[in-house]
Amino acid sequence: MGKPKRKHESDSDGEVKPNIRDDPPTKARKWTGDEYQLLLKLVVEKGTSEAFKSVPGRTYNQTRLAWR
């Protein structure tokens, strides 16, 4: 089997461009105690799925992995 196809997007001229993020990735940083406390509070109030979207400065995946 070959490699999976990349997703592409086209601009107004119909030119196809690869789907690449404009912003550079951020450097990994450790979670603070305050962030863990906020995550716990949000999980209790909203449930995991919504809490994972709600921690400022953290992505869904970062919060999901921190919760594990």
N, C-alpha and C positions, 0 to 999 in steps of 0.2 A: 504494500500500500504506500502511496505517496504522502507527502506532507499535507496537512490541512490547508485549505485556501485562506488567505488573509482577507479580512474585511476591507473594503475600499469605499471611498466616498467620492462623489463627483462635485465639482464646483459649477458655477453658473454657465461656464463655457462647455460643459460636458466632459472636461478633462478629468480623468480618473486619478485620484491621489491616494496613497496609502493612509490608513487611519493611524496617525502618529500623534501622540500628545505634544502640545506646545510647551507645557510647563515641565521643567526638569524634575526628576524624582527627588524627594527630600531625603536627607540623611536619616538613618535609623536613630532613634533616641529611646532611652528607657522610659517606661511609664512611671509617673510620680504617684505617690500615695494618694494625692488628691484626685488624680485621674481614675485610679482604681475605686476609690470611694464613690465618685460620681457614676462610674459604670455600674457598680452594685446598686446604687439608688435608682438609676434609670431602668435597670433590668427588673427590679421589684415593681416599679411604677408602670412601665410600659411593655414589659416582656422583652425577650432577647432581640427579636428582629428589629423592633423600633429603637431599642437602646443602642444597638450597634451602629445606627445611623446618626446618633445624637451626641456623640462625644466630640466637642470642638477640637479641631486640629488633628483628628484621627480619622482614618478611613474605616469603612465598614469591615474590611478584612483585618485591619489592625485590632479593632475592638473584638471581633470574633475570636481571633487568636489569643488575645489577652484573657478572654473569658474562659477559655479551655482549661 
